[in-house]
Amino acid sequence: MSAVPMTDANLPGPGMSLGWLERRRAVKAERQSAAARQRVIDRINRLGPDWRVLDARSFGLPGSLDFLLFGPGGIFTVQVKAQGRTRVMVAGDVVQIDGKRPPFIASARRDAKLASTALTKATGRQIPVIPIVVFVGSGQLSMQGLPKGCLIAHYREIDRILLSRGSFLSSRSVDTLYEVAARPSTWAPPADAPTLKAA
């Protein structure tokens, strides 16, 4: 598909704000995000029928996670990050991309804790959840030390990494936990949670 040439006809006019450019960038970023998510789903589908995937965004789950995974190797929250051609460097809890240090690890841990708390409350037993940050793109992913309690992967490696976790959940447990997670009531805030009042 050829790029649209920049002409006077499609440039913002004098009466238009720079919001036009921001909206265009947002649309492009959303397209890239959707494509990255699909690539991760395609890899996860290679895991076979023993694994279940819950699309956290379409389900409206809290936090920044994209998917919840349930399989023989455990339960995982997955955040998908489109890196494009940019190099990503990971050193422990620090992720550096384009000269910036986004809080991907802290965000992933927060999502996993939210999921663990919700599933633990719904089942009445402690349910551990492992966070994963998955990068999608052609750029290099270099790691100088992994963060504790959080997995980092390139999307081409995600299926291999998940399979390497072993097998300690039965198919029945996987199905049961997936069904619990798929209930809207599992993610509903507690009845006694404080509500914000309009000023």
N, C-alpha and C positions, 0 to 999 in steps of 0.2 A: 504494500500500500504506500503510495507516494505521499510525501508531506505536503500540507497545504501551504502555498507560497504566501509570504507576508506582503500584502498589498494595502493600499489606502482603504480598500473596501472592507477588509477584516481587521484593521487596526482600531483600537478604541479612539473614538472621536474626542474633540475638546470637551464635550459635555459629559463624557463617561469617566467614571472613577477607575482607579487601579484595581478595584474589586473584580473587574473583568478578568484580569490576568491571574488574580488569586483563585478565582473560580475555575479557570482553565487548568491551573496547576493542581487543584484539588481533584478535579475529574481524572486527570492523568494519574495522580497518586492512587486514587481508588481503583482504577483499572489495573495498575501494577500490583496492588494489594490482592485483588481478586485472582489475578493470574498466579501470584505466588501461593496463595491458599490452595488453588487447584493443583498445582504441582506437588504440594505436600500431600494432599488427599490421594493423588495418583500413586505416590510412594507407599502411603499407609495401606492402600488397597492390596499391595503385594503381600501384606502380612498374613492374609488368608482369613477364613471364616471364624477363627477363634477370637478375633479382635472386633470391638465395637467402637464407633466414632459418634460423638455427639457434637454437632455444629453449635458452638457456644454463641456465635453472633446471631444466627437466625433464631436461636432459642431465647436470646435476651439475657444470658447469664451475666452476672456482675463482673467487673474487672476488665482487663485488656486481652483475655485469652481468646484464641480462635477455635480451639477444639479441646474436648475432653476425650481421652483414649482409655479404653478398658480392655485389658488382655491378660494372658497368662503371666506376663512379666510385671503386672501391677496396674495402677491407675496414674495417668499423666495429664497435666495441663500443658497445652501447646500454644506458644505464641509464635506467629510467623512474621518474619521481618524481611522485606524485600531489600536486598543490598545492591542490585544491579551489577555494575562492573567495579564497584568500590571495594577496596580491601577492608576487611574487618579484622581488628586485632583484639584478642581476649587475653587478659592477664588477671587471673583470679576473678574477683567481682567486677573488674573494670572492663567495659567494652568501649572501644574507640573506633569510630567510623566518621569519615569526612572531617577529621579534626575535632569532633565532638564526642562527648561521653554520655550517651543516653542511659538512663537507669533501667536497662532491660532486665538485668539479673534481679534487682529488687522488685520490679514489677511482676516478674515471673514467679518469684517466691510468694508474693502477696496473693496472686491468683491461686496458687496451689494451696495456700493456707485457707483461703475462702472456701475452696472446693472441699478440702478435708473437713473443715468445721461443719459445712452444710451436710455432707454425707455422714459424718459421725453422728450428728444430731438426728438425722433421719433414720439411721439404722440402729442406733443405740450401742454401737461399738466403734472403737478407734479405727478410722480409715486413713491410712497414709496416702498422700498424693505427691508425686514427684513432678517438679516443673521442668519443661524443656523449652529452650529458645531455638528456633529453626531459622536459618538464613537461606534465602533463595536468591540466586543470581550467579553470574559468571566470575565475580570477583573472588579474590583469595580470602580464605578464612584461616588466620594464623593464631595459634593458641600457645601461650607461654605459661600455662598453669590454669587448671579448670576451677571454676567456683565450687564451693562445697554445697552439696545438696541440690544442685541444679545442673541439668544436662545441656550442653551446647552442641549443635549439629548443623552440618550443611544438609540441605534437603535430600541430596543423593545418598546420604548415609543414614537417614532416619530409620528406615526399615531394618537395616543391619544392627543398629544400636539398640533398637527395641527388642529384637530377637535375642540379642546377647544378654538381656536381663534375666534370662532363664524362664522357668515356669513354676509358679507357686500358687496361682489362683486357678481353681477349677472352672470349667465352662459354666457350671451352674452359678458360681460366685460372680463371674464376669457378667452373665445375663442379669442376675439379680441387682447388682450394683448399677448397671446401665439403666435398668428399669427405674430404680430409685432416682437416679440423676435426671431421668426424663420427665419426672413429675414436677410440675410448676411449684407445688407446695414445698418441695425440698429447698427451693431458693427464695421462698417468701421471707421477708424480714419478720423477726419475732413480733408477736402482738404487743409486747411491752416496749418495743423500740421507740425512742423519743422521736417526735415529729417536729419538723421545722415550721414555725408560724411565720406568716407574712408580716413584714414590718408595717 
